[in-house]
Amino acid sequence: MARRTARPLKLDTRDAFAGAYARALGRHARAAKAADGGARIGERAHRLGLATLDLARVHDRAVASLHLPTAATARLDAFFATAVGPMEGAHAGAPEALVAFARLAARLGRRTGELATARGRLVTETARRRALSAELGTCERHQGASRDHARRMEDRLRRLTHRLLSAQEDERRRISRDLHDAIGQELTAINVGLAGLKLGAATDSQDLTTAITLTQKLVERSMKTVHHYAWELRPTVLDDLGLVAAVRSYVKAFTARTGLRVRFEVDPALGHPDANCTLALFRIAQGALSNIERHARARHASVVLRARPAAVRLEVKDDGRAFDVQRLELESAKEERHLGLLVMRERMEMVGGTLSIVSGAGRGTTVRADAPLTAEGASP
């Protein structure tokens, strides 16, 4: 019977041959027939000029692409041996040697694939570990920065507490001295006047009237002094009538006491902040006007309350001498000087507000405080 020859394929290239080889190998692995298709594919490989090693590489790639079970290895090796036969010629022991070679090539291919997979996993794991290491380093840096910030804030709070206690004692000392000098002397004069009235009760009525009038003036002056200190400590109008009335009353008293012309304006749409924000804004106005009196040498000043979205803005301006804001705030952070600026800023931070101070030659100084309508922090 004449040997049947394979029909030439249309695409006689190595890529086309590799595809044909994989298809033929798959059919052979799934069929129960002999590996007669291997001989035909081997003849085609011979015509293409492929060597045994080239065919082994094609076989290895085909096995890897088919993903067949290990039990089919023997049939795959037999197919490869049949395909190599037409290329190498028939001689004793050739099929066994070719089968062994095929098995070795298949094993090598599988190991190569496993190695490539393991290498891919290793690369992925290495990248993941590097990312985790970088993230850990970032977290450690952030944690270190947070610890440093916490230490700085703790030191700042400690220094501020010491300064506030010192300032409180200084203020108590001043009030005590002023009360002793002012109220004490006036009460002594009143006492002397009353003693004189007692002794001269039977004398001329005109002298008695003059003495009573003088004593009444001393009492009135003492009452004003006491009222002034009570206002400085805590104005009752702030609790009774609110921020606008308290600031207006303070500005009026400040003008009468210093002679400095102060313009006061209120936005009609002004909201009503709570007690904490009201007190903070009042203290800012009080401190800003006190600084103007002590340092600015201004001729005019203004206090304005403006409405802001969900907030109240206080602006205190003057046309006096300018100063270096950053330098003074730095000094207040390091030394017990210019504590008023630091206290004003702390007051606004305690209620969740902001404070800005702008000062320039020829423009005077502007203190601007924005307080929310509802305080976010503790009571000042």
C-alpha positions as CSV (number, residue, x, y, z in Angstrom):
1,M,0.0,0.0,0.0
2,A,1.4,3.3,-1.0
3,R,2.4,5.7,1.9
4,R,0.1,8.6,2.3
5,T,1.8,12.0,2.2
6,A,0.7,15.1,4.0
7,R,-0.7,17.9,2.0
8,P,1.3,21.1,2.2
9,L,-0.2,23.8,4.3
10,K,-0.9,27.2,2.9
11,L,1.3,29.1,5.4
12,D,4.6,27.3,5.3
13,T,6.3,29.3,8.1
14,R,7.6,28.5,11.5
15,D,4.9,30.3,13.3
16,A,2.2,28.5,11.3
17,F,4.1,25.2,12.0
18,A,4.1,25.9,15.7
19,G,0.4,26.4,15.7
20,A,-0.2,23.3,13.7
21,Y,2.1,21.3,16.0
22,A,0.1,22.4,19.1
23,R,-3.2,21.5,17.5
24,A,-1.9,18.1,16.4
25,L,-0.4,17.4,19.8
26,G,-3.7,18.3,21.5
27,R,-5.7,16.0,19.2
28,H,-3.3,13.2,19.9
29,A,-3.4,13.7,23.7
30,R,-7.2,13.6,23.7
31,A,-7.5,10.7,21.2
32,A,-6.8,7.0,21.8
33,K,-5.3,6.3,18.4
34,A,-1.6,5.8,17.5
35,A,0.6,8.8,17.0
36,D,0.5,8.6,13.2
37,G,-0.1,12.4,13.1
38,G,3.4,12.9,14.5
39,A,5.0,11.4,11.4
40,R,3.2,13.9,9.1
41,I,4.1,16.9,11.3
42,G,7.7,15.6,11.4
43,E,7.8,15.5,7.6
44,R,6.7,19.1,7.5
45,A,9.3,20.1,10.1
46,H,11.9,18.4,7.9
47,R,10.8,20.4,4.9
48,L,11.0,23.6,6.9
49,G,14.6,22.8,7.8
50,L,14.0,22.4,11.5
51,A,16.5,20.6,13.6
52,T,15.7,18.2,16.4
53,L,16.4,20.9,19.0
54,D,14.2,23.3,17.2
55,L,11.4,20.8,17.2
56,A,11.9,20.1,20.9
57,R,11.4,23.8,21.6
58,V,8.2,23.9,19.6
59,H,7.1,20.8,21.5
60,D,7.9,22.4,24.9
61,R,5.9,25.5,24.1
62,A,3.0,23.4,22.8
63,V,2.9,21.3,26.0
64,A,3.0,24.5,28.1
65,S,0.1,26.0,26.2
66,L,-2.1,23.0,26.4
67,H,-2.0,22.7,30.2
68,L,-2.5,18.9,30.1
69,P,-2.4,16.6,33.2
70,T,0.8,14.8,34.1
71,A,-0.8,11.5,33.1
72,A,-0.6,12.5,29.5
73,T,3.2,12.9,29.5
74,A,3.8,9.5,28.0
75,R,1.5,10.1,25.0
76,L,3.0,13.5,24.4
77,D,6.5,12.0,24.5
78,A,5.4,9.3,22.0
79,F,4.1,12.0,19.6
80,F,7.4,13.9,19.8
81,A,9.3,10.7,19.1
82,T,7.2,9.9,16.1
83,A,7.6,13.5,14.8
84,V,11.4,13.3,15.1
85,G,11.6,10.0,13.2
86,P,11.3,11.4,9.7
87,M,13.9,14.0,10.5
88,E,16.6,11.8,12.0
89,G,16.1,8.5,10.1
90,A,15.4,5.0,11.5
91,H,18.2,3.4,13.5
92,A,18.4,1.1,16.5
93,G,17.6,2.7,19.8
94,A,16.7,6.0,18.2
95,P,13.0,6.1,19.4
96,E,14.0,5.4,23.1
97,A,16.7,8.1,23.0
98,L,14.3,10.5,21.4
99,V,11.6,9.8,24.0
100,A,14.1,10.3,26.8
101,F,15.1,13.6,25.2
102,A,11.5,14.6,24.8
103,R,10.8,13.9,28.5
104,L,13.8,15.9,29.5
105,A,12.8,18.8,27.3
106,A,9.2,18.7,28.7
107,R,10.5,18.6,32.3
108,L,12.8,21.5,31.5
109,G,9.9,23.4,30.1
110,R,7.8,22.8,33.1
111,R,10.6,23.8,35.4
112,T,11.3,26.9,33.4
113,G,7.6,27.8,33.6
114,E,7.5,27.2,37.4
115,L,10.7,29.2,37.8
116,A,9.2,32.1,35.8
117,T,6.0,31.9,37.9
118,A,8.1,31.8,41.1
119,R,10.2,34.7,39.9
120,G,7.0,36.7,39.2
121,R,5.7,36.0,42.7
122,L,9.1,37.0,44.1
123,V,9.1,40.3,42.2
124,T,5.5,41.0,43.3
125,E,6.3,40.2,46.9
126,T,9.5,42.2,46.8
127,A,7.6,45.2,45.4
128,R,4.9,44.8,48.1
129,R,7.5,44.6,50.9
130,R,9.2,47.7,49.5
131,A,5.9,49.5,49.5
132,L,5.1,48.4,53.0
133,S,8.6,49.4,54.1
134,A,8.2,52.8,52.5
135,E,4.8,53.2,54.1
136,L,6.2,52.1,57.5
137,G,9.0,54.7,57.1
138,T,6.5,57.4,56.3
139,C,4.4,56.5,59.3
140,E,7.4,56.5,61.6
141,R,8.4,60.0,60.2
142,H,4.9,61.2,60.8
143,Q,4.8,59.7,64.2
144,G,8.1,61.3,65.0
145,A,6.9,64.7,63.7
146,S,3.7,64.3,65.8
147,R,5.8,63.5,68.9
148,D,8.0,66.6,68.3
149,H,4.9,68.7,67.7
150,A,3.3,67.4,70.9
151,R,6.5,68.2,72.9
152,R,6.7,71.7,71.4
153,M,3.0,72.3,72.2
154,E,3.5,71.0,75.7
155,D,6.5,73.2,76.3
156,R,4.6,76.1,74.8
157,L,1.6,75.4,77.1
158,R,3.9,75.1,80.1
159,R,5.6,78.4,79.3
160,L,2.3,80.1,78.7
161,T,0.9,78.8,81.9
162,H,3.9,80.2,83.8
163,R,3.6,83.5,82.1
164,L,-0.2,83.7,82.7
165,L,0.3,82.9,86.4
166,S,3.0,85.6,86.6
167,A,0.8,88.1,84.8
168,Q,-2.1,87.2,87.0
169,E,0.0,87.9,90.1
170,D,1.3,91.1,88.6
171,E,-2.3,92.2,87.9
172,R,-3.4,91.3,91.4
173,R,-0.5,93.3,92.8
174,R,-1.4,96.3,90.7
175,I,-5.1,96.1,91.7
176,S,-4.1,95.8,95.3
177,R,-1.8,98.8,95.1
178,D,-4.3,100.9,93.3
179,L,-7.1,100.0,95.7
180,H,-4.8,100.8,98.6
181,D,-3.7,104.1,97.1
182,A,-7.0,105.3,95.7
183,I,-9.9,103.8,97.8
184,G,-7.8,103.6,101.0
185,Q,-6.9,107.3,100.9
186,E,-10.4,108.3,100.0
187,L,-12.0,106.2,102.7
188,T,-9.5,107.7,105.2
189,A,-10.5,111.2,104.1
190,I,-14.1,110.3,104.5
191,N,-13.4,109.0,108.0
192,V,-11.6,112.2,108.9
193,G,-14.5,114.2,107.5
194,L,-17.1,112.3,109.4
195,A,-15.0,112.8,112.6
196,G,-15.0,116.5,111.9
197,L,-18.7,116.5,111.4
198,K,-19.2,114.8,114.7
199,L,-17.1,117.3,116.6
200,G,-18.6,120.3,114.8
201,A,-22.2,119.3,114.8
202,A,-23.1,122.2,117.1
203,T,-21.1,124.8,115.2
204,D,-22.1,127.0,112.3
205,S,-24.5,125.3,109.9
206,Q,-22.6,126.7,106.8
207,D,-19.4,124.9,107.8
208,L,-21.4,121.7,108.4
209,T,-23.0,121.9,104.9
210,T,-19.5,122.4,103.3
211,A,-18.1,119.4,105.2
212,I,-21.0,117.2,104.2
213,T,-20.7,118.2,100.5
214,L,-17.0,117.4,100.5
215,T,-17.6,114.0,102.1
216,Q,-20.3,113.2,99.5
217,K,-17.8,114.0,96.7
218,L,-15.3,111.7,98.3
219,V,-17.9,108.9,98.5
220,E,-18.9,109.5,94.8
221,R,-15.2,109.3,93.7
222,S,-14.7,106.1,95.7
223,M,-17.8,104.6,94.0
224,K,-16.4,105.5,90.6
225,T,-13.1,104.0,91.4
226,V,-14.7,100.8,92.5
227,H,-17.0,100.7,89.4
228,H,-13.9,101.2,87.2
229,Y,-12.1,98.2,88.7
230,A,-15.3,96.1,88.6
231,W,-15.6,97.0,84.9
232,E,-12.0,96.0,84.2
233,L,-12.5,92.7,85.9
234,R,-15.9,91.7,84.4
235,P,-18.4,94.3,83.0
236,T,-21.9,93.3,84.0
237,V,-23.3,94.9,80.8
238,L,-21.6,92.1,78.8
239,D,-23.8,89.5,80.5
240,D,-26.9,91.6,80.6
241,L,-27.0,93.3,77.2
242,G,-24.4,91.4,75.0
243,L,-21.4,92.2,72.9
244,V,-22.5,95.3,71.1
245,A,-23.6,97.2,74.2
246,A,-20.5,96.1,76.1
247,V,-18.1,97.2,73.4
248,R,-20.0,100.5,72.9
249,S,-19.9,101.3,76.6
250,Y,-16.2,100.4,76.8
251,V,-15.3,102.6,73.8
252,K,-17.3,105.5,75.3
253,A,-15.5,105.2,78.7
254,F,-12.1,104.8,76.9
255,T,-12.7,108.0,74.9
256,A,-13.7,109.9,78.0
257,R,-10.7,108.7,80.0
258,T,-8.0,109.0,77.3
259,G,-9.3,111.8,75.1
260,L,-8.6,109.7,72.0
261,R,-11.3,109.8,69.3
262,V,-12.6,106.3,68.7
263,R,-15.2,105.6,66.0
264,F,-17.6,102.7,66.7
265,E,-19.5,100.9,64.0
266,V,-21.8,97.9,64.0
267,D,-23.1,95.8,61.0
268,P,-26.9,95.7,61.2
269,A,-26.7,92.0,60.1
270,L,-24.4,91.1,63.0
271,G,-25.1,87.7,64.5
272,H,-25.3,86.8,68.2
273,P,-22.3,84.7,69.3
274,D,-22.5,82.6,72.4
275,A,-21.0,83.6,75.8
276,N,-17.5,82.2,75.1
277,C,-17.1,84.0,71.8
278,T,-18.7,87.2,73.2
279,L,-16.2,87.3,76.0
280,A,-13.2,86.5,73.7
281,L,-14.2,89.3,71.3
282,F,-14.7,91.8,74.1
283,R,-11.3,91.0,75.6
284,I,-9.7,91.4,72.1
285,A,-11.2,94.9,71.8
286,Q,-10.2,95.7,75.4
287,G,-6.6,94.5,74.8
288,A,-6.3,96.3,71.4
289,L,-7.5,99.6,72.8
290,S,-5.1,99.2,75.8
291,N,-2.2,98.7,73.4
292,I,-3.2,101.8,71.4
293,E,-3.3,103.8,74.6
294,R,0.1,102.6,75.8
295,H,2.2,102.4,72.6
296,A,0.6,103.7,69.5
297,R,0.5,107.4,70.1
298,A,-2.4,107.5,67.7
299,R,-4.8,110.4,67.1
300,H,-7.7,108.4,65.8
301,A,-9.0,104.8,66.2
302,S,-11.9,102.8,65.1
303,V,-13.7,99.7,66.4
304,V,-16.0,97.8,63.9
305,L,-18.1,94.7,64.4
306,R,-18.9,93.0,61.0
307,A,-21.1,90.1,60.1
308,R,-19.3,87.2,58.4
309,P,-20.6,83.8,57.3
310,A,-21.4,81.9,60.5
311,A,-19.0,84.3,62.3
312,V,-18.4,87.7,63.8
313,R,-15.4,89.9,62.8
314,L,-13.9,92.5,65.1
315,E,-11.6,95.1,63.6
316,V,-9.6,97.6,65.7
317,K,-7.6,100.1,63.7
318,D,-5.4,103.1,64.6
319,D,-3.2,105.6,62.8
320,G,-0.4,105.4,65.3
321,R,3.1,104.0,65.2
322,A,3.7,100.7,63.5
323,F,5.7,97.8,64.8
324,D,7.2,94.5,63.7
325,V,4.5,92.0,64.4
326,Q,6.6,88.8,63.8
327,R,9.4,90.0,65.9
328,L,7.1,90.9,68.9
329,E,5.3,87.6,68.6
330,L,8.6,85.7,68.5
331,E,9.7,87.6,71.6
332,S,6.4,86.8,73.4
333,A,7.0,83.1,72.6
334,K,10.5,83.2,74.1
335,E,10.4,85.8,76.8
336,E,7.9,87.3,79.2
337,R,7.3,90.3,77.1
338,H,4.4,91.5,75.0
339,L,2.2,88.9,76.6
340,G,-0.9,90.7,75.5
341,L,-0.4,89.6,71.9
342,L,0.0,86.0,72.9
343,V,-3.0,86.1,75.2
344,M,-5.2,87.6,72.4
345,R,-4.2,84.9,70.0
346,E,-4.7,82.1,72.5
347,R,-8.2,83.5,73.3
348,M,-9.2,83.2,69.7
349,E,-7.8,79.7,69.3
350,M,-9.7,78.5,72.4
351,V,-13.0,79.4,70.7
352,G,-12.0,78.1,67.3
353,G,-11.4,81.6,65.8
354,T,-8.5,83.3,64.1
355,L,-6.5,86.5,64.9
356,S,-4.4,88.5,62.5
357,I,-2.4,91.7,63.2
358,V,-1.1,93.9,60.4
359,S,1.1,96.9,61.1
360,G,3.0,99.2,58.7
361,A,4.6,102.6,58.5
362,G,2.0,105.2,57.5
363,R,-0.9,102.8,57.8
364,G,-1.0,102.2,61.6
365,T,-2.1,98.9,63.0
366,T,-5.1,96.7,62.4
367,V,-6.2,93.9,64.7
368,R,-8.7,91.6,63.1
369,A,-10.4,88.8,65.0
370,D,-12.9,86.3,63.5
371,A,-14.9,84.3,66.0
372,P,-17.6,81.6,65.1
373,L,-21.1,82.2,66.3
374,T,-20.7,79.0,68.4
375,A,-17.4,78.4,70.3
376,E,-15.5,75.2,69.5
377,G,-13.2,75.2,72.5
378,A,-13.4,75.8,76.2
379,S,-14.4,78.9,77.9
380,P,-11.8,81.6,77.9
